[in-house]
Structures are given as C-alpha cells and as structure tokens.
Amino acid sequence: MVGPYIAYAPDYLDEIEMEKARDELGKTLLVFPSHSVDRVKVTYELACLVSEIERVKREQEIDSVLICLYYRDLLNGVAGDYEGLGYHVVTAGYREDALFLARQRSLIFLADLAMSNSVGTQVGYCGYLERPHYIFDQEKRYGSDSALDDSEFNNAYARSQAAEKAEVAAEFSVLTDSLTGKQRELLERYWGFSKVRSRDEMGGLLAVCEEAYRARSKDRQRSLRSNPRLGQLPFEV
C-alpha cells in the first residue's frame, strides 16, 4: 500500500500562479461530474446537477464554479453546456498524461470546496489535500457503441466495489465546512493516508519492481517475491 497517488504529484501551478488564480476566482467550488471513459459514455440529468450546484453556490457564498471534465467528455461536447451557465470549464487532461495528477492537485488546491455526483478517486484526493467534498449522488446512465461483456460488471469484485462506494457516498452526502471524523476514517480505510511513502522508500520499491519486470511475464510475481531487496524495504509489501 502506498496511499493516494495524488500524494506523489508535484504542483502544476507555482505559488505566484496559484495566488493570482485565487485572487481572480475568489471563493471557489470545484465540481467533478461523472465522466465517460474510452468504451463507455455516461449521461445524467444536467438540470438536476446544475440546480444542486446553484444551491451549494448560494449556501456557501461561492464566487466561482470550476467544472472539471475528463478529456473524453470534452471530446463529447459537454463543455458548452456548462460554459453557457457561466461556469469555468477546466480539465486535468487524460490519465496517461504524466501531468494529469499535477493538474488535478493544483485544481483541488484552488478550491475551497469540492463536489461530485458520484464516488471516485477525487473524493480521496480532496480529503488528502484537506478539502471538504460533498457527493450529490444522482442517477447516471451508461452506454456504449459496442456490446460490453456483462461479466465485467456482474461479479463479486464489482458488487463489493458498489457496496464500498455506497458507504462513501452516504458519509459524504452532507455538505460540511471541513472533514468529519467518520469521513477521515473512511478515507484512511479506502485511500490509506498513513501508507504514503517517502521518496526514498518509493524509489526502493520501484527499483525492485523494475528488476521483476525484466523477467518473463509468467515469472514476474515469483521474481518479485524472491528478490532479497524486498525484505530490506522499511515497510511490508
């Protein structure tokens, strides 16, 4: 366990850029709508989400709303729906980009409060960076141009994941000014804040993994587990 990946990301914006952006934006709400992925397009009732955003905006006296869209939804033309409402559309890019988490980190730091309409990694990332997160859990619909194998969603792992997400959604369903004790317990359980490693520790772990990767694919696990350097790491693997 190495904790949330956002812990290892650099800041995309430097201090001067961050201060300038904060001055321009004022008190900021960062919204992470449910996003599409390569094979699956997600849709939801936009008017319903916007109504809730506006309620939070009024209640929290928000000056600016940032809508963080995944690149796939930008390509699907979703940005215009939000920009037409006066919101600022932003993106961290796509997940294979080396700066994806750096951009996401700076966007979270710009926000005073974050909000989603589903459970995702952003909940843990916001918690790690000490930003309260509110989940407005609305109905989503998922579609694809190609037939998806139902076994991908109907299995023990998927059912377990759904139960865990429901637990997180319930605990973060109340708008708060700061993280609650129960929220922190869940964040530790599912994101492992106490498991964040130092730069040297991560370097040692990655070096062992790199050695294992040189082996044939079927031998990599055995190579990893038999590496004597694994036992020299200052934490259990």
N, C-alpha and C positions, 0 to 999 in steps of 0.2 A: 504494500500500500504506500502511495506517495502523496496522498491528499489531492486537492483540486488542482487541475493543470494551470489555472489562472495564477497560481502562486509563483510559477516559474516564468511568467511572461514579463517582458520589460514594458515600460510605459511608452505608448506610441507618441503621445504629446509631451513635450518638455514642460517645465514649470511655467515658463513665460507664456507658452501657447495655452496651457491649461488655465492660467489666470485670466488671460484675455477672453477665452471662450466663456468662462464662468461670469465675467462681467457682462458679456453680451447676452447671455441666456437668462441670468437671474436664477430664481428657484426653479429647478428642473425635474420633470418627470420623464423617466426613460421607460418606454414600453417595448416589450418583446412579444409581438404577436406570434401565434403558432406558425411555423414555416414549412414550406414544401421541401422535399428532398429530390434526389435525382429521378427516382421512379414514381414518386407519389406526390400528388398535388393536394394541398389542404385548403379547404374553404370554411368560412364561418360567417355568422351574421355580423357584417361590418357595422351596421347601425347600432346593434346591441353593444358591441365593444366600444364604439365611439361614445355612446351615451354614458357608459361607465367611466371612460376616460374623463369626460367632461365633469362628471360628479366628483371624481377624485381631484380634478383640477380646481374646482370651486372650493371644496372642503379644505384642501391643503394650500390654497392660495398660490397655485403654480403659475409661473411666468411663461415657461416654455415647455413644450412637449416634444421629445425626441422619439421617433418611431424607428426601432432598429430592425431592418429587414434582412433576411438572408438573401444572398445573391440570386437564388433561384426565383424568389418572389419578385425581385426587381425585374428579372427577365420576363416574368409572367404579367408585368404591367400593373402591379399592386400599388406602386409608389404614388401614382397620380391621385388615387382615392384619398390618401392621407394628406398629400400636399394641398389638395383642394380645400381641406378643412383648416389650413393654416399651421399644420404640424411640420416639424423638421424631419425629413427622412434621412436616416443615416444607415451605414452598414459596416460590419466588420470584414466583409468580403466573403470568401469561401474557405471552408475548413482546411483545405490543403495548403493554403497560403501561410507562409512562415510568420506573417504579421497578423494573422487572424485574431489570436488571443491578445496581442498587444493593443490592437484597436478596440477590442471589446473591453479590456481593462480600463483604458482611458475613458471610454464612453460611460462605464459604470462610475468612475471617479467624478465625472461631470455631473452626475445625477444626485439629487437629494433623496429621491425615492424611485424605486423601480416597480414595474408591474408586468404581469403576463396573463395570458388567457389559457395557459396550460403549464404543466410541470416540465422543466427541462434543466439542463446544466446551468443555465443562467441563475437559477434560484440559489444554488450553492456558491456560484461565483460572486454574486452580490453579497451573500452572507459573509464570505471570506473577506471581502473588501469593506465590511461593516456598513452596507447599505440595506435598509429595510426593503422587503419585497412583498408585494401584495399579489395574490393569484385570484383572478376573476375567472373561474372555471366554467367556460361556456361550451356548448356543443360544437364539435368540429366534424367535418366530413372529409373523408379521404378517398381520392380517386386516382386512377392510373390509365394511361393509354394502352398498357399491356396487362394481360392477366397476371395477377400475383398469386403465388402459392399460399393457400390459406394456412398451411402448416407454419408459415413464418410468424403468424400472429396467434395461432391457436396451439399453444404448447405450454408446458409447465413454467418455463422461464418467462414467457410473455405474461402469463397470469400472475406470477409472483411480482413482476415489474409493475403491472397495473395496480396491484394492491399497495405496493410501496408508494407509487405516485399518488394514489388516493389519500394515503396518510399524510403526505407532504402537502397536498392541495388543501386538505381540511385544516391543517395547522396554520397555513399562510393565507387563509381566506378572509382574515380580519385585517383591516388597514391599521398599521401601527407606526409610531414615530421611530421606533428602534426595535431591534431583535429581542424577542421574548426568551425566557429561559427554556421553554419547551421547544421553540424553534431552533435554538442553539443545540439542543440535544439531538434533534433530527439531522441537523447539518453535520454534526460530528459523526453520527451513525452512517450517513449515506455519502458524505464527502470527505470525512476523515481529516479534519483540520489539524489534528495533533500529529498526523503522519507526514506532514510536509518535511522534506529532507533538505539538508544544506547543499550547496553547490558541489562540495567535495564528495558528499555521500551519493548524490545523483551521478556524478562523474564515475565513481567506482562501480555503481550498478550498471550504468550504460556500457562501461568497458567490458564487464562480464557478459552482458547480452550480446555485444558485438562479437566476442570470441565464439559464443554459441552459434551465432548466425552464420559463421563461416562453415559450419558442419552441414551435412545434407539435411534437408527439411525433416526427414523422419528421425534424425538423430539429435535434433537441436535441444529438445527438452532434457534428454539424458546428458548431453554435453553441458547444459546449464547447471543441472543439479549436481554433477560430479566435479564442477570447477572448484578447486580448493580456495580460490579467492572469494567465493560466495560466503564462506564461513568467516571471512575476515571483515566483512561489512559490519558496521556498528548497529545494524538492525536486522530483524528477521525477514527473510524473503521466502 
